[in-house]
Amino acid sequence: MELPVRQRRLLVLPATCAAAAIAAVLTAGASSAPAAAEKEIRCPAPSTLVRPADPRGAIPAAKDALGSPGRVLEVRRGPHSTYAGPVRRACGQEVLDLSIYVNVHPIGMRCSACNLHAYVVRHRTGRWEVWTAY
């Protein structure tokens, strides 16, 4: 059965968004099981990190991790972020305190499931790194 053009167009966006969300999860190394996702997270060593004075410095690293053009919706210190609980359980409070949470929405997508929830840290060398994302 062939769908009308209008219905086919309506189905393309959710399918594209779902594919982007799956790709973001696979890129981040996470799985659907919370315990498995926590096991796969490679926590940065707190001794190699610094707490940045300006959290907005984490934005370019988060946008690069998205892999496509994106708009930043939220930038927060790690302890005040959406996924603070799982990150704290996986890597501890010290790493969470040194992390910056950046929520990036891909341009052209309408669903919030496509957003990249990235945790970014700054190393003593000055390099920014996304160490986990949901």
N, CA, C and O atoms as a Tinker XYZ file with bonds, in Angstrom:
   536  protein
     1  N      0.843000   -1.180000    0.000000    73     2
     2  CA     0.000000    0.000000    0.000000    64     1     3
     3  C      0.886000    1.241000    0.000000    63     2     4     5
     4  O      1.744000    1.400000    0.869000    81     3
     5  N      0.682000    2.086000   -0.943000    73     3     6
     6  CA     1.475000    3.313000   -1.091000    64     5     7
     7  C      0.823000    4.433000   -0.290000    63     6     8     9
     8  O     -0.376000    4.679000   -0.420000    81     7
     9  N      1.628000    5.123000    0.553000    73     7    10
    10  CA     1.127000    6.244000    1.343000    64     9    11
    11  C      1.130000    7.515000    0.509000    63    10    12    13
    12  O      1.973000    7.682000   -0.373000    81    11
    13  N      0.180000    8.419000    0.788000    73    11    14
    14  CA     0.206000    9.713000    0.114000    64    13    15
    15  C      1.484000   10.474000    0.462000    63    14    16    17
    16  O      2.105000   10.211000    1.492000    81    15
    17  N      1.871000   11.404000   -0.385000    73    15    18
    18  CA     3.120000   12.153000   -0.221000    64    17    19
    19  C      3.144000   12.867000    1.126000    63    18    20    21
    20  O      4.176000   12.868000    1.798000    81    19
    21  N      2.058000   13.461000    1.527000    73    19    22
    22  CA     2.015000   14.204000    2.788000    64    21    23
    23  C      2.299000   13.282000    3.975000    63    22    24    25
    24  O      3.049000   13.658000    4.875000    81    23
    25  N      1.724000   12.102000    3.992000    73    23    26
    26  CA     1.959000   11.160000    5.088000    64    25    27
    27  C      3.392000   10.652000    5.082000    63    26    28    29
    28  O      3.981000   10.449000    6.144000    81    27
    29  N      3.960000   10.445000    3.898000    73    27    30
    30  CA     5.362000   10.018000    3.823000    64    29    31
    31  C      6.270000   11.094000    4.396000    63    30    32    33
    32  O      7.220000   10.779000    5.112000    81    31
    33  N      5.997000   12.365000    4.093000    73    31    34
    34  CA     6.804000   13.459000    4.630000    64    33    35
    35  C      6.701000   13.518000    6.147000    63    34    36    37
    36  O      7.691000   13.793000    6.825000    81    35
    37  N      5.521000   13.263000    6.682000    73    35    38
    38  CA     5.344000   13.291000    8.136000    64    37    39
    39  C      6.109000   12.167000    8.821000    63    38    40    41
    40  O      6.483000   12.303000    9.986000    81    39
    41  N      6.347000   11.071000    8.130000    73    39    42
    42  CA     7.064000    9.940000    8.711000    64    41    43
    43  C      8.578000   10.097000    8.615000    63    42    44    45
    44  O      9.308000    9.455000    9.370000    81    43
    45  N      9.057000   10.923000    7.715000    73    43    46
    46  CA    10.498000   11.073000    7.512000    64    45    47
    47  C     11.159000   11.721000    8.727000    63    46    48    49
    48  O     12.207000   11.250000    9.169000    81    47
    49  N     10.578000   12.783000    9.277000    73    47    50
    50  CA    11.198000   13.496000   10.387000    64    49    51
    51  C     11.342000   12.622000   11.635000    63    50    52    53
    52  O     12.434000   12.582000   12.202000    81    51
    53  N     10.292000   11.916000   12.096000    73    51    54
    54  CA    10.490000   11.055000   13.264000    64    53    55
    55  C     11.521000    9.952000   13.016000    63    54    56    57
    56  O     12.283000    9.606000   13.919000    81    55
    57  N     11.549000    9.405000   11.813000    73    55    58
    58  CA    12.531000    8.362000   11.509000    64    57    59
    59  C     13.942000    8.924000   11.533000    63    58    60    61
    60  O     14.858000    8.277000   12.041000    81    59
    61  N     14.131000   10.128000   10.985000    73    59    62
    62  CA    15.439000   10.769000   11.000000    64    61    63
    63  C     15.870000   11.078000   12.425000    63    62    64    65
    64  O     17.025000   10.862000   12.792000    81    63
    65  N     14.943000   11.583000   13.225000    73    63    66
    66  CA    15.234000   11.914000   14.622000    64    65    67
    67  C     15.602000   10.660000   15.406000    63    66    68    69
    68  O     16.544000   10.677000   16.198000    81    67
    69  N     14.879000    9.594000   15.194000    73    67    70
    70  CA    15.175000    8.339000   15.877000    64    69    71
    71  C     16.546000    7.815000   15.483000    63    70    72    73
    72  O     17.287000    7.320000   16.332000    81    71
    73  N     16.888000    7.918000   14.217000    73    71    74
    74  CA    18.206000    7.477000   13.766000    64    73    75
    75  C     19.315000    8.321000   14.391000    63    74    76    77
    76  O     20.360000    7.792000   14.769000    81    75
    77  N     19.090000    9.633000   14.501000    73    75    78
    78  CA    20.093000   10.510000   15.117000    64    77    79
    79  C     20.255000   10.195000   16.602000    63    78    80    81
    80  O     21.371000   10.208000   17.121000    81    79
    81  N     19.147000    9.912000   17.285000    73    79    82
    82  CA    19.219000    9.581000   18.709000    64    81    83
    83  C     19.976000    8.272000   18.921000    63    82    84    85
    84  O     20.783000    8.164000   19.845000    81    83
    85  N     19.724000    7.293000   18.081000    73    83    86
    86  CA    20.428000    6.015000   18.185000    64    85    87
    87  C     21.910000    6.206000   17.907000    63    86    88    89
    88  O     22.748000    5.622000   18.594000    81    87
    89  N     22.239000    7.009000   16.918000    73    87    90
    90  CA    23.647000    7.262000   16.599000    64    89    91
    91  C     24.349000    7.979000   17.745000    63    90    92    93
    92  O     25.508000    7.685000   18.040000    81    91
    93  N     23.661000    8.915000   18.393000    73    91    94
    94  CA    24.263000    9.630000   19.526000    64    93    95
    95  C     24.537000    8.683000   20.683000    63    94    96    97
    96  O     25.577000    8.777000   21.334000    81    95
    97  N     23.609000    7.774000   20.938000    73    95    98
    98  CA    23.797000    6.814000   22.028000    64    97    99
    99  C     24.939000    5.862000   21.701000    63    98   100   101
   100  O     25.768000    5.565000   22.561000    81    99
   101  N     24.986000    5.384000   20.463000    73    99   102
   102  CA    26.056000    4.476000   20.079000    64   101   103
   103  C     27.407000    5.173000   20.107000    63   102   104   105
   104  O     28.408000    4.571000   20.496000    81   103
   105  N     27.444000    6.435000   19.698000    73   103   106
   106  CA    28.688000    7.201000   19.725000    64   105   107
   107  C     29.170000    7.383000   21.148000    63   106   108   109
   108  O     30.372000    7.343000   21.409000    81   107
   109  N     28.240000    7.584000   22.073000    73   107   110
   110  CA    28.606000    7.803000   23.469000    64   109   111
   111  C     28.993000    6.496000   24.161000    63   110   112   113
   112  O     29.524000    6.529000   25.271000    81   111
   113  N     28.741000    5.361000   23.536000    73   111   114
   114  CA    29.105000    4.080000   24.128000    64   113   115
   115  C     28.120000    3.622000   25.183000    63   114   116   117
   116  O     28.465000    2.805000   26.037000    81   115
   117  N     26.910000    4.129000   25.140000    73   115   118
   118  CA    25.916000    3.762000   26.140000    64   117   119
   119  C     24.988000    2.696000   25.573000    63   118   120   121
   120  O     24.879000    2.526000   24.359000    81   119
   121  N     24.331000    1.993000   26.466000    73   119   122
   122  CA    23.325000    1.023000   26.060000    64   121   123
   123  C     22.035000    1.334000   26.788000    63   122   124   125
   124  O     21.984000    2.264000   27.593000    81   123
   125  N     20.991000    0.564000   26.514000    73   123   126
   126  CA    19.711000    0.842000   27.142000    64   125   127
   127  C     19.681000    0.423000   28.609000    63   126   128   129
   128  O     18.856000    0.935000   29.365000    81   127
   129  N     20.532000   -0.470000   29.026000    73   127   130
   130  CA    20.584000   -0.892000   30.429000    64   129   131
   131  C     21.459000    0.068000   31.222000    63   130   132   133
   132  O     22.628000    0.256000   30.884000    81   131
   133  N     20.904000    0.688000   32.292000    73   131   134
   134  CA    21.686000    1.657000   33.051000    64   133   135
   135  C     22.968000    1.077000   33.629000    63   134   136   137
   136  O     24.002000    1.744000   33.624000    81   135
   137  N     22.918000   -0.147000   34.125000    73   135   138
   138  CA    24.116000   -0.747000   34.721000    64   137   139
   139  C     25.200000   -0.945000   33.667000    63   138   140   141
   140  O     26.380000   -0.719000   33.936000    81   139
   141  N     24.806000   -1.360000   32.486000    73   139   142
   142  CA    25.781000   -1.567000   31.409000    64   141   143
   143  C     26.371000   -0.231000   30.966000    63   142   144   145
   144  O     27.565000   -0.141000   30.680000    81   143
   145  N     25.535000    0.806000   30.909000    73   143   146
   146  CA    26.027000    2.120000   30.496000    64   145   147
   147  C     27.049000    2.641000   31.496000    63   146   148   149
   148  O     28.056000    3.230000   31.102000    81   147
   149  N     26.802000    2.433000   32.775000    73   147   150
   150  CA    27.732000    2.903000   33.794000    64   149   151
   151  C     29.052000    2.143000   33.728000    63   150   152   153
   152  O     30.106000    2.722000   33.988000    81   151
   153  N     29.012000    0.873000   33.387000    73   151   154
   154  CA    30.236000    0.079000   33.294000    64   153   155
   155  C     31.110000    0.528000   32.133000    63   154   156   157
   156  O     32.336000    0.434000   32.205000    81   155
   157  N     30.480000    1.022000   31.050000    73   155   158
   158  CA    31.215000    1.403000   29.857000    64   157   159
   159  C     31.792000    2.809000   29.938000    63   158   160   161
   160  O     32.624000    3.174000   29.108000    81   159
   161  N     31.378000    3.597000   30.903000    73   159   162
   162  CA    31.882000    4.958000   31.031000    64   161   163
   163  C     33.322000    4.910000   31.515000    63   162   164   165
   164  O     33.632000    4.271000   32.520000    81   163
   165  N     34.194000    5.591000   30.790000    73   163   166
   166  CA    35.583000    5.716000   31.219000    64   165   167
   167  C     35.716000    7.052000   31.927000    63   166   168   169
   168  O     35.689000    8.102000   31.286000    81   167
   169  N     35.858000    7.019000   33.219000    73   167   170
   170  CA    35.904000    8.231000   34.016000    64   169   171
   171  C     37.275000    8.890000   33.919000    63   170   172   173
   172  O     38.297000    8.211000   34.010000    81   171
   173  N     37.303000   10.206000   33.734000    73   171   174
   174  CA    38.586000   10.903000   33.735000    64   173   175
   175  C     39.143000   10.968000   35.159000    63   174   176   177
   176  O     38.382000   10.989000   36.127000    81   175
   177  N     40.447000   10.999000   35.281000    73   175   178
   178  CA    41.087000   11.109000   36.596000    64   177   179
   179  C     40.948000   12.539000   37.095000    63   178   180   181
   180  O     41.374000   13.470000   36.412000    81   179
   181  N     40.359000   12.735000   38.277000    73   179   182
   182  CA    40.167000   14.096000   38.789000    64   181   183
   183  C     41.471000   14.876000   38.933000    63   182   184   185
   184  O     41.459000   16.104000   38.848000    81   183
   185  N     42.584000   14.198000   39.147000    73   183   186
   186  CA    43.865000   14.890000   39.317000    64   185   187
   187  C     44.347000   15.540000   38.020000    63   186   188   189
   188  O     45.209000   16.418000   38.060000    81   187
   189  N     43.810000   15.127000   36.875000    73   187   190
   190  CA    44.227000   15.701000   35.590000    64   189   191
   191  C     43.288000   16.807000   35.113000    63   190   192   193
   192  O     43.479000   17.354000   34.027000    81   191
   193  N     42.276000   17.140000   35.916000    73   191   194
   194  CA    41.248000   18.091000   35.500000    64   193   195
   195  C     41.329000   19.393000   36.293000    63   194   196   197
   196  O     41.870000   19.436000   37.398000    81   195
   197  N     40.782000   20.444000   35.705000    73   195   198
   198  CA    40.633000   21.722000   36.397000    64   197   199
   199  C     39.180000   22.152000   36.296000    63   198   200   201
   200  O     38.464000   21.758000   35.376000    81   199
   201  N     38.754000   22.965000   37.254000    73   199   202
   202  CA    37.388000   23.501000   37.224000    64   201   203
   203  C     37.436000   24.810000   36.454000    63   202   204   205
   204  O     38.022000   25.781000   36.932000    81   203
   205  N     36.831000   24.858000   35.270000    73   203   206
   206  CA    36.909000   26.074000   34.456000    64   205   207
   207  C     36.142000   27.228000   35.095000    63   206   208   209
   208  O     35.085000   27.036000   35.697000    81   207
   209  N     36.695000   28.423000   34.950000    73   207   210
   210  CA    36.038000   29.611000   35.489000    64   209   211
   211  C     34.755000   29.920000   34.720000    63   210   212   213
   212  O     33.762000   30.345000   35.310000    81   211
   213  N     34.777000   29.708000   33.409000    73   211   214
   214  CA    33.618000   29.988000   32.568000    64   213   215
   215  C     33.136000   28.689000   31.922000    63   214   216   217
   216  O     33.828000   28.140000   31.065000    81   215
   217  N     31.964000   28.187000   32.316000    73   215   218
   218  CA    31.481000   26.917000   31.742000    64   217   219
   219  C     31.177000   26.990000   30.254000    63   218   220   221
   220  O     31.081000   25.949000   29.605000    81   219
   221  N     31.022000   28.183000   29.694000    73   219   222
   222  CA    30.702000   28.300000   28.267000    64   221   223
   223  C     31.850000   27.846000   27.373000    63   222   224   225
   224  O     31.659000   27.646000   26.173000    81   223
   225  N     33.032000   27.684000   27.942000    73   223   226
   226  CA    34.157000   27.182000   27.160000    64   225   227
   227  C     33.954000   25.751000   26.693000    63   226   228   229
   228  O     34.640000   25.292000   25.780000    81   227
   229  N     33.007000   25.035000   27.319000    73   227   230
   230  CA    32.725000   23.644000   26.965000    64   229   231
   231  C     31.849000   23.518000   25.720000    63   230   232   233
   232  O     31.709000   22.422000   25.178000    81   231
   233  N     31.269000   24.603000   25.265000    73   231   234
   234  CA    30.320000   24.550000   24.148000    64   233   235
   235  C     30.942000   24.026000   22.854000    63   234   236   237
   236  O     30.341000   23.151000   22.230000    81   235
   237  N     32.109000   24.505000   22.411000    73   235   238
   238  CA    32.659000   23.977000   21.146000    64   237   239
   239  C     32.912000   22.471000   21.172000    63   238   240   241
   240  O     32.675000   21.790000   20.174000    81   239
   241  N     33.388000   21.945000   22.295000    73   239   242
   242  CA    33.636000   20.496000   22.390000    64   241   243
   243  C     32.329000   19.719000   22.289000    63   242   244   245
   244  O     32.283000   18.676000   21.637000    81   243
   245  N     31.271000   20.210000   22.921000    73   243   246
   246  CA    29.974000   19.530000   22.867000    64   245   247
   247  C     29.393000   19.573000   21.459000    63   246   248   249
   248  O     28.830000   18.585000   20.988000    81   247
   249  N     29.528000   20.714000   20.783000    73   247   250
   250  CA    29.019000   20.821000   19.409000    64   249   251
   251  C     29.793000   19.896000   18.473000    63   250   252   253
   252  O     29.203000   19.300000   17.572000    81   251
   253  N     31.102000   19.768000   18.673000    73   251   254
   254  CA    31.900000   18.848000   17.858000    64   253   255
   255  C     31.458000   17.403000   18.078000    63   254   256   257
   256  O     31.425000   16.613000   17.135000    81   255
   257  N     31.121000   17.058000   19.309000    73   255   258
   258  CA    30.692000   15.692000   19.623000    64   257   259
   259  C     29.356000   15.361000   18.971000    63   258   260   261
   260  O     29.085000   14.197000   18.674000    81   259
   261  N     28.521000   16.368000   18.747000    73   259   262
   262  CA    27.226000   16.132000   18.098000    64   261   263
   263  C     27.421000   15.654000   16.672000    63   262   264   265
   264  O     26.671000   14.799000   16.201000    81   263
   265  N     28.411000   16.189000   15.978000    73   263   266
   266  CA    28.694000   15.738000   14.625000    64   265   267
   267  C     27.885000   16.430000   13.542000    63   266   268   269
   268  O     28.083000   16.153000   12.359000    81   267
   269  N     26.990000   17.312000   13.914000    73   267   270
   270  CA    26.217000   18.091000   12.956000    64   269   271
   271  C     25.949000   19.452000   13.591000    63   270   272   273
   272  O     26.162000   19.620000   14.792000    81   271
   273  N     25.489000   20.422000   12.811000    73   271   274
   274  CA    25.221000   21.728000   13.407000    64   273   275
   275  C     24.181000   21.618000   14.517000    63   274   276   277
   276  O     23.185000   20.908000   14.382000    81   275
   277  N     24.425000   22.323000   15.604000    73   275   278
   278  CA    23.501000   22.249000   16.726000    64   277   279
   279  C     23.367000   23.577000   17.442000    63   278   280   281
   280  O     24.200000   24.473000   17.304000    81   279
   281  N     22.300000   23.677000   18.207000    73   279   282
   282  CA    22.024000   24.874000   18.990000    64   281   283
   283  C     22.091000   24.488000   20.466000    63   282   284   285
   284  O     21.475000   23.504000   20.875000    81   283
   285  N     22.814000   25.235000   21.250000    73   283   286
   286  CA    22.980000   24.932000   22.665000    64   285   287
   287  C     21.730000   25.385000   23.411000    63   286   288   289
   288  O     21.321000   26.542000   23.314000    81   287
   289  N     21.128000   24.458000   24.159000    73   287   290
   290  CA    19.928000   24.761000   24.933000    64   289   291
   291  C     20.238000   25.048000   26.397000    63   290   292   293
   292  O     19.523000   25.802000   27.056000    81   291
   293  N     21.311000   24.440000   26.900000    73   291   294
   294  CA    21.587000   24.558000   28.328000    64   293   295
   295  C     23.066000   24.305000   28.594000    63   294   296   297
   296  O     23.668000   23.403000   28.012000    81   295
   297  N     23.641000   25.110000   29.479000    73   295   298
   298  CA    25.008000   24.909000   29.956000    64   297   299
   299  C     24.956000   25.074000   31.470000    63   298   300   301
   300  O     24.527000   26.110000   31.977000    81   299
   301  N     25.399000   24.039000   32.188000    73   299   302
   302  CA    25.367000   24.067000   33.653000    64   301   303
   303  C     26.597000   23.381000   34.215000    63   302   304   305
   304  O     27.256000   22.597000   33.532000    81   303
   305  N     26.890000   23.679000   35.443000    73   303   306
   306  CA    27.898000   22.918000   36.164000    64   305   307
   307  C     27.329000   21.522000   36.388000    63   306   308   309
   308  O     26.117000   21.367000   36.536000    81   307
   309  N     28.170000   20.526000   36.415000    73   307   310
   310  CA    27.750000   19.130000   36.515000    64   309   311
   311  C     26.765000   18.787000   37.617000    63   310   312   313
   312  O     25.781000   18.099000   37.345000    81   311
   313  N     26.984000   19.242000   38.872000    73   311   314
   314  CA    26.078000   18.842000   39.949000    64   313   315
   315  C     24.639000   19.324000   39.773000    63   314   316   317
   316  O     23.731000   18.771000   40.393000    81   315
   317  N     24.416000   20.327000   38.955000    73   315   318
   318  CA    23.075000   20.882000   38.760000    64   317   319
   319  C     22.450000   20.437000   37.449000    63   318   320   321
   320  O     21.527000   21.083000   36.953000    81   319
   321  N     22.934000   19.355000   36.888000    73   319   322
   322  CA    22.507000   18.948000   35.555000    64   321   323
   323  C     21.450000   17.860000   35.580000    63   322   324   325
   324  O     21.120000   17.304000   36.627000    81   323
   325  N     20.931000   17.574000   34.398000    73   323   326
   326  CA    19.864000   16.597000   34.223000    64   325   327
   327  C     20.280000   15.179000   34.614000    63   326   328   329
   328  O     19.519000   14.477000   35.280000    81   327
   329  N     21.456000   14.756000   34.215000    73   327   330
   330  CA    21.906000   13.391000   34.448000    64   329   331
   331  C     22.926000   13.301000   35.586000    63   330   332   333
   332  O     23.798000   12.433000   35.556000    81   331
   333  N     22.836000   14.164000   36.566000    73   331   334
   334  CA    23.824000   14.196000   37.652000    64   333   335
   335  C     23.851000   12.878000   38.438000    63   334   336   337
   336  O     24.926000   12.422000   38.828000    81   335
   337  N     22.712000   12.273000   38.672000    73   335   338
   338  CA    22.650000   11.028000   39.441000    64   337   339
   339  C     23.451000    9.893000   38.832000    63   338   340   341
   340  O     24.318000    9.334000   39.504000    81   339
   341  N     23.188000    9.530000   37.567000    73   339   342
   342  CA    23.956000    8.448000   36.943000    64   341   343
   343  C     25.448000    8.753000   36.845000    63   342   344   345
   344  O     26.279000    7.863000   37.021000    81   343
   345  N     25.787000   10.008000   36.566000    73   343   346
   346  CA    27.208000   10.376000   36.459000    64   345   347
   347  C     27.889000   10.250000   37.815000    63   346   348   349
   348  O     29.016000    9.762000   37.900000    81   347
   349  N     27.211000   10.688000   38.879000    73   347   350
   350  CA    27.764000   10.587000   40.237000    64   349   351
   351  C     27.987000    9.123000   40.618000    63   350   352   353
   352  O     29.021000    8.778000   41.191000    81   351
   353  N     27.021000    8.270000   40.300000    73   351   354
   354  CA    27.163000    6.840000   40.627000    64   353   355
   355  C     28.284000    6.194000   39.825000    63   354   356   357
   356  O     28.982000    5.312000   40.324000    81   355
   357  N     28.456000    6.634000   38.580000    73   355   358
   358  CA    29.454000    6.012000   37.711000    64   357   359
   359  C     30.873000    6.468000   38.040000    63   358   360   361
   360  O     31.792000    5.649000   38.056000    81   359
   361  N     31.064000    7.753000   38.301000    73   359   362
   362  CA    32.431000    8.288000   38.425000    64   361   363
   363  C     32.706000    9.060000   39.702000    63   362   364   365
   364  O     33.849000    9.446000   39.948000    81   363
   365  N     31.707000    9.291000   40.507000    73   363   366
   366  CA    31.928000    9.965000   41.779000    64   365   367
   367  C     31.641000   11.454000   41.733000    63   366   368   369
   368  O     31.553000   12.065000   40.668000    81   367
   369  N     31.500000   12.016000   42.922000    73   367   370
   370  CA    31.149000   13.420000   43.068000    64   369   371
   371  C     32.249000   14.355000   42.568000    63   370   372   373
   372  O     31.955000   15.413000   42.010000    81   371
   373  N     33.501000   13.977000   42.762000    73   371   374
   374  CA    34.603000   14.858000   42.369000    64   373   375
   375  C     34.636000   15.088000   40.851000    63   374   376   377
   376  O     34.826000   16.217000   40.399000    81   375
   377  N     34.453000   14.036000   40.081000    73   375   378
   378  CA    34.430000   14.181000   38.619000    64   377   379
   379  C     33.197000   14.982000   38.195000    63   378   380   381
   380  O     33.276000   15.808000   37.286000    81   379
   381  N     32.074000   14.744000   38.844000    73   379   382
   382  CA    30.851000   15.489000   38.535000    64   381   383
   383  C     31.051000   16.975000   38.829000    63   382   384   385
   384  O     30.602000   17.816000   38.050000    81   383
   385  N     31.711000   17.315000   39.932000    73   383   386
   386  CA    31.965000   18.715000   40.277000    64   385   387
   387  C     32.844000   19.422000   39.254000    63   386   388   389
   388  O     32.713000   20.629000   39.055000    81   387
   389  N     33.731000   18.689000   38.608000    73   387   390
   390  CA    34.646000   19.268000   37.630000    64   389   391
   391  C     34.078000   19.261000   36.207000    63   390   392   393
   392  O     34.706000   19.781000   35.286000    81   391
   393  N     32.893000   18.673000   36.029000    73   391   394
   394  CA    32.282000   18.540000   34.707000    64   393   395
   395  C     31.334000   19.692000   34.412000    63   394   396   397
   396  O     30.776000   20.321000   35.312000    81   395
   397  N     31.174000   19.945000   33.123000    73   395   398
   398  CA    30.205000   20.920000   32.620000    64   397   399
   399  C     29.195000   20.138000   31.781000    63   398   400   401
   400  O     29.574000   19.338000   30.925000    81   399
   401  N     27.911000   20.375000   32.034000    73   399   402
   402  CA    26.831000   19.723000   31.286000    64   401   403
   403  C     26.390000   20.664000   30.161000    63   402   404   405
   404  O     26.087000   21.833000   30.399000    81   403
   405  N     26.360000   20.137000   28.938000    73   403   406
   406  CA    25.923000   20.929000   27.781000    64   405   407
   407  C     24.850000   20.132000   27.035000    63   406   408   409
   408  O     25.080000   18.991000   26.635000    81   407
   409  N     23.681000   20.739000   26.853000    73   407   410
   410  CA    22.581000   20.132000   26.116000    64   409   411
   411  C     22.547000   20.788000   24.734000    63   410   412   413
   412  O     22.302000   21.989000   24.621000    81   411
   413  N     22.794000   19.994000   23.682000    73   411   414
   414  CA    22.842000   20.515000   22.314000    64   413   415
   415  C     21.736000   19.870000   21.487000    63   414   416   417
   416  O     21.582000   18.648000   21.468000    81   415
   417  N     20.971000   20.717000   20.805000    73   415   418
   418  CA    19.881000   20.238000   19.946000    64   417   419
   419  C     20.298000   20.355000   18.484000    63   418   420   421
   420  O     20.693000   21.437000   18.051000    81   419
   421  N     20.222000   19.260000   17.704000    73   419   422
   422  CA    20.590000   19.328000   16.286000    64   421   423
   423  C     19.648000   20.247000   15.509000    63   422   424   425
   424  O     18.428000   20.152000   15.641000    81   423
   425  N     20.217000   21.124000   14.711000    73   423   426
   426  CA    19.409000   22.036000   13.899000    64   425   427
   427  C     18.674000   21.228000   12.836000    63   426   428   429
   428  O     19.254000   20.362000   12.181000    81   427
   429  N     17.394000   21.524000   12.680000    73   427   430
   430  CA    16.573000   20.829000   11.694000    64   429   431
   431  C     15.769000   19.686000   12.282000    63   430   432   433
   432  O     14.897000   19.143000   11.603000    81   431
   433  N     16.030000   19.305000   13.515000    73   431   434
   434  CA    15.274000   18.231000   14.169000    64   433   435
   435  C     14.232000   18.852000   15.094000    63   434   436   437
   436  O     14.454000   19.921000   15.662000    81   435
   437  N     13.107000   18.181000   15.238000    73   435   438
   438  CA    12.043000   18.710000   16.076000    64   437   439
   439  C     11.886000   17.959000   17.396000    63   438   440   441
   440  O     11.204000   18.443000   18.300000    81   439
   441  N     12.493000   16.811000   17.519000    73   439   442
   442  CA    12.272000   16.006000   18.715000    64   441   443
   443  C     13.365000   16.261000   19.756000    63   442   444   445
   444  O     14.522000   16.499000   19.407000    81   443
   445  N     12.991000   16.209000   21.020000    73   443   446
   446  CA    13.973000   16.404000   22.090000    64   445   447
   447  C     14.813000   15.149000   22.306000    63   446   448   449
   448  O     15.860000   15.218000   22.950000    81   447
   449  N     14.378000   14.007000   21.783000    73   447   450
   450  CA    15.154000   12.774000   21.907000    64   449   451
   451  C     16.449000   12.847000   21.100000    63   450   452   453
   452  O     17.366000   12.057000   21.328000    81   451
   453  N     16.529000   13.771000   20.175000    73   451   454
   454  CA    17.721000   13.930000   19.339000    64   453   455
   455  C     18.819000   14.707000   20.049000    63   454   456   457
   456  O     19.957000   14.730000   19.580000    81   455
   457  N     18.497000   15.346000   21.173000    73   455   458
   458  CA    19.466000   16.189000   21.869000    64   457   459
   459  C     20.648000   15.379000   22.379000    63   458   460   461
   460  O     20.510000   14.216000   22.757000    81   459
   461  N     21.800000   16.014000   22.382000    73   459   462
   462  CA    23.001000   15.422000   22.960000    64   461   463
   463  C     23.192000   16.032000   24.342000    63   462   464   465
   464  O     23.318000   17.249000   24.478000    81   463
   465  N     23.213000   15.187000   25.365000    73   463   466
   466  CA    23.450000   15.616000   26.744000    64   465   467
   467  C     24.891000   15.240000   27.062000    63   466   468   469
   468  O     25.175000   14.100000   27.429000    81   467
   469  N     25.797000   16.198000   26.920000    73   467   470
   470  CA    27.228000   15.918000   27.021000    64   469   471
   471  C     27.804000   16.416000   28.338000    63   470   472   473
   472  O     27.434000   17.481000   28.832000    81   471
   473  N     28.707000   15.635000   28.892000    73   471   474
   474  CA    29.494000   16.049000   30.058000    64   473   475
   475  C     30.909000   16.304000   29.573000    63   474   476   477
   476  O     31.577000   15.415000   29.046000    81   475
   477  N     31.350000   17.541000   29.762000    73   475   478
   478  CA    32.627000   18.000000   29.231000    64   477   479
   479  C     33.532000   18.372000   30.400000    63   478   480   481
   480  O     33.081000   18.966000   31.379000    81   479
   481  N     34.805000   18.023000   30.293000    73   479   482
   482  CA    35.795000   18.392000   31.304000    64   481   483
   483  C     36.939000   19.137000   30.630000    63   482   484   485
   484  O     37.157000   19.023000   29.424000    81   483
   485  N     37.656000   19.895000   31.433000    73   483   486
   486  CA    38.839000   20.597000   30.930000    64   485   487
   487  C     40.066000   20.024000   31.622000    63   486   488   489
   488  O     40.149000   19.991000   32.850000    81   487
   489  N     40.999000   19.581000   30.826000    73   487   490
   490  CA    42.240000   19.015000   31.357000    64   489   491
   491  C     43.205000   20.140000   31.728000    63   490   492   493
   492  O     43.066000   21.271000   31.264000    81   491
   493  N     44.163000   19.819000   32.554000    73   491   494
   494  CA    45.173000   20.805000   32.968000    64   493   495
   495  C     45.941000   21.362000   31.774000    63   494   496   497
   496  O     46.479000   22.468000   31.841000    81   495
   497  N     45.994000   20.613000   30.698000    73   495   498
   498  CA    46.680000   21.067000   29.483000    64   497   499
   499  C     45.873000   22.119000   28.712000    63   498   500   501
   500  O     46.385000   22.727000   27.772000    81   499
   501  N     44.619000   22.333000   29.106000    73   499   502
   502  CA    43.756000   23.297000   28.436000    64   501   503
   503  C     42.805000   22.670000   27.436000    63   502   504   505
   504  O     41.952000   23.359000   26.878000    81   503
   505  N     42.940000   21.384000   27.203000    73   503   506
   506  CA    42.099000   20.668000   26.230000    64   505   507
   507  C     40.739000   20.347000   26.853000    63   506   508   509
   508  O     40.665000   19.893000   27.995000    81   507
   509  N     39.683000   20.582000   26.105000    73   507   510
   510  CA    38.319000   20.228000   26.522000    64   509   511
   511  C     37.983000   18.851000   25.944000    63   510   512   513
   512  O     38.384000   18.531000   24.825000    81   511
   513  N     37.249000   18.041000   26.705000    73   511   514
   514  CA    36.904000   16.692000   26.243000    64   513   515
   515  C     35.508000   16.306000   26.719000    63   514   516   517
   516  O     35.157000   16.495000   27.884000    81   515
   517  N     34.719000   15.760000   25.790000    73   515   518
   518  CA    33.431000   15.166000   26.161000    64   517   519
   519  C     33.745000   13.761000   26.632000    63   518   520   521
   520  O     34.174000   12.927000   25.835000    81   519
   521  N     33.540000   13.480000   27.910000    73   519   522
   522  CA    33.903000   12.173000   28.429000    64   521   523
   523  C     32.725000   11.221000   28.515000    63   522   524   525
   524  O     32.921000   10.008000   28.583000    81   523
   525  N     31.528000   11.733000   28.514000    73   523   526
   526  CA    30.339000   10.881000   28.417000    64   525   527
   527  C     29.196000   11.717000   27.879000    63   526   528   529
   528  O     29.190000   12.939000   28.023000    81   527
   529  N     28.225000   11.055000   27.257000    73   527   530
   530  CA    27.055000   11.738000   26.711000    64   529   531
   531  C     25.866000   10.787000   26.745000    63   530   532   533
   532  O     26.026000    9.570000   26.652000    81   531
   533  N     24.698000   11.346000   26.876000    73   531   534
   534  CA    23.461000   10.561000   26.914000    64   533   535
   535  C     22.548000   11.027000   25.802000    63   534   536
   536  O     21.446000   10.501000   25.647000    81   535
